[in-house]
Amino acid sequence: MTTKPSKADPSPAQTGVLASTLERGMRVLALFRDHHTPLSLTEIATLAGLEKSAAQRLTYTLHALGYLDRDDKNRRYRPGLRMLDLAYAYLIHDRLLERALPRLIELSRQLRSTVNLGVLDGHQLVYKARIPHSSLAYDATLIGVRQPAAVTAIGQVIAAFSPPDVLETLLAPGLPESMTPFTLTDPAQVRDRVNQARRDGFVISVQQIMPQEIVVAAPVMGPNRRAIAAIAMPVYMPEWTEDRVRADLVPALTDAARAISSVVASN
């Protein structure tokens, strides 16, 4: 498996001012996002594109600092507890999440449903908060999960209330391989859904990422009246239908999104 470039990858114009050792160290840590089993030194060197000697120095340093743990029996590495310090530092400074979280918890209790908060990072959706209501798969409760934004309700509703270049960024890599028989495969369909979201103020997405899943999303607006995030609720067939979602969830979800937007805009 190879790693994919992200928004944070340096451009040629930036490479002259990068601290190369730090960049390589962060490249090593980033491997563990997409590789969910411990990695050997050889695997780390190959996946990060490093000489083995450089990989050895970096993993030794990261292990000594607590950012990597090593199994002394098989000499494989996995993320260390200090990695949580980086996540904590990000979250404690996130004023959007601070202001939105009480309303997300209230909405989850009110509707007895999972509520998520997502933002865009380039062409990807990233979950910043996930308030589970019932038992879910472990990875469905984790923040930091990424999805191809163009085929998600959150991505489409944010694009609907953003400058046109945001939608073009979502579509630039091409649409992902179908994850269900219903995943959108034509960019024109995505554009139509974004235009519809601009008129409606919300998006209802049916079986785009997971079979039997319906997701409704509404935008969180910043002070400039552009979307800075979106909140979403996933529900599941056959208990839920698109018509029932529209009648029972949309009013409360859009009210919550407006309430969060109001708090964000006033601070």
N, C-alpha and C positions, 0 to 999 in steps of 0.2 A: 504494500500500500504506500502511496506517495502522498506527501502533504500538499495542500493547495495554497497558493499565494493568497494573502489576505490584504485588507486595506492597509495594514501596518507594514507590509513589505516595502523596503526602501526603493525609491526610484533612482535611476542613474545619477540624477542631479543631487541626490541626498547622500550618496555613498561617501563622498569626500569628507563629510563632517560626522559620520557615524563612529562611535566607539566600537570597533570591530569585535573585540573580545566580548563585550556586553551583548552585542547583537547575536553572536553565536551561542552565548549562554541562554539567551531568551529563546533562541531557535530550538535548543535542546528541550527546554521546559515545555514549549508549545507542542512538541511531539505527543505528549501524553493526553492532549485533548482528543485526538483522533485515534489513538492506539490505547485500547482499554485493558491491556495486559502488560505486565512488567516487561521491560526491554533489556536486552543484553547490550554490552558496550559496542559490539560489532553492529548490532541493529541500530543503535543510536547514531553511530558514525555514518552508516549508510543512509539512513532516513534524513538526517540533518545535512548531508552533503559535506562531511568533515573528514579530515585525515584521522586515523584512529588515535594517534598521539594527542591531537587537539581535543578529540572527544574524551579521551581519558583525563586530561587536565581539567576540562570543564565539569565532567561528572564528579570527579574527586572534590572539586571546589564546591559544587552545588550540594553534594552529600555532606561535606563538612559544615556547611552553613545551615543544613536542615531542610533544604528545598527538595532534595531527593533522598529517599530511603533505599538501602541496598540489602538484598537477601544474601547473607554471607554463604549460604549453601550453594545457591545457583548463580550468584553474582549478577542478578538482574535488578534493575532499578524501577522504582515507581515514585509517584509524587510524595513528598514529605509533608509533615504537618505545617511547616512554615509557609507552604503554598497558600494556606487559608489566610495568612496575614495579608497577602496581596488582595485577596477577594474582600476581606474585611475593610481594608483601606479604601478600596473602590466604593463599597456600599455605604460606608459611614459618611462619605462626601457626596452621595447622590441625593440631592435635594428633591428631585422628582419622585424618587421612590419613597423618601421620607413623607412627602405630602400625600402621595397616592395610597400608601399601604393601608391606613385606617379605613378608607372608603372601599378598597378592594375586599378587606375582611368583612366589612358590613354587607357588601353586595353578595358575597359568597354565602353568608349566613341567611340573608333575606331570601335568596332564590335556591338555596341548597344545591349549589353547583360550583364547580371549579372556576376560578377567575385568574386570568393571566394578564401581565403587563409586558408588552414587547416594544422594542425599538428597532430601527434599521441600522445596519453597519454595512455600507456598500449595498450589494445585492442580496444580503442575508438578513433574516429576522433573528434577533437575539432576545431571549426571554430574560427580563430583569426580575420579575416576581411571578410566583406561581402559588396560588392559594388552593390546595386540594380540598375538595369536600368529601370525597369518598376514596376508597382504596383504588390506587392507580399503580401502574408499572413504575418501578423506581425511577427510571430515567425521565418519566413524564412529570416528576415532581421537582426536578433539578433546574435551577437557574443556569443561564449561560448556554443552554441548548440553542443550536442554530438550525434554521430551516431556510430553504430557498424562498425568498420573500414574495416573488412574483405570483406564486400559486397559493399564497396564504391570505386569509381574511385580514390579518393585521397589516401585512405588506400592502395590500391593495387599498385599504382605507387610509393608510398614511400617505400613499402616493396620491390619493384623490385630493388631499388637502395640503399638498406640497408643490413647489415649483415643478415645471414639466421635466426638468433634468433628472428628478428623483425616479420617475417611472422609467426613463431611458436607462438609468443605472441598473434598475431591477431587471430589465430585459436584455441588457448588453451581453451577458454570458450565454444567452439562449435559455429556453425553459428546461427544467430538469427532466430526467427520464421519469416516465410515469410511475408514481408510487401506488396508484390504484387505477382501475379502468376508467375513472372519471377525472383524473388529473388533467388540467388544461394543457394542451399541446400547441396551441396557436396563439402567437402574441396578440393578434387582433381580438381574441376572446378576453385576454387580460385587459387590454385597453377598454373594451366595452364594459367590463366589470368595474374598472376604475371610474369611468364616466358615470355609471349608474350609482356608484358610491357617492360621488360628488353631489348627485341629485338627492339621494336618500339620506345621507349622513351616517350610513352604516353599511356593512357587507355581511351577507350570509353565504358561507362557503360550505359546500356539500361534498364530502368524501374526496377531498383533494390530497390530503397527506395520509390519512388513515381510513380504511373501510369503515362504514357505518358511523363516521364522525361528522357532525355538523358544528360549524364554528361561526359565531356571530361576533363582530368586532366593531368598535366605534372609536373615533380619534380623540386623543388628548391634545388640545391646542395650546401653543405657547403664546407669549405676549404679542407676537406679530401675526396672530391668527393663522399660523401654519402648524401642521401636525408635528409634534415632537415625539409622539408615542401613540399607542393604542391599547385599549383593554379589550379582552376577548373572553368568551365563555364557550368551551367545548361541551357538547351533549351528544347523545348517541341514539341511533335508531335501534329498534323500532319504537321505543318509548317516545322519542321526539321526531317530529316532522318539521319541514321548513316552515309550514304555516303556523304550527304551534310555537316555534321559536320566534317568529315575527310577532305573534300576539302576546306571548307570555314573557319573553326575555328582552326584546328590543327596547320597550319603553324604559325599563329599569336600567339597562346597560347604558343607553344614551344619556339618561339623567345622571348616572354616576360619572360618565366621561365629561359631561358639562361641569359637574361639581368639581372634579379634579382640575379641569382646565381653568375654572374660575380661581381656585386657590393658587395655581401655578402663575396665572397672569397677574395676580395681586401682590406677588412677592418678587 
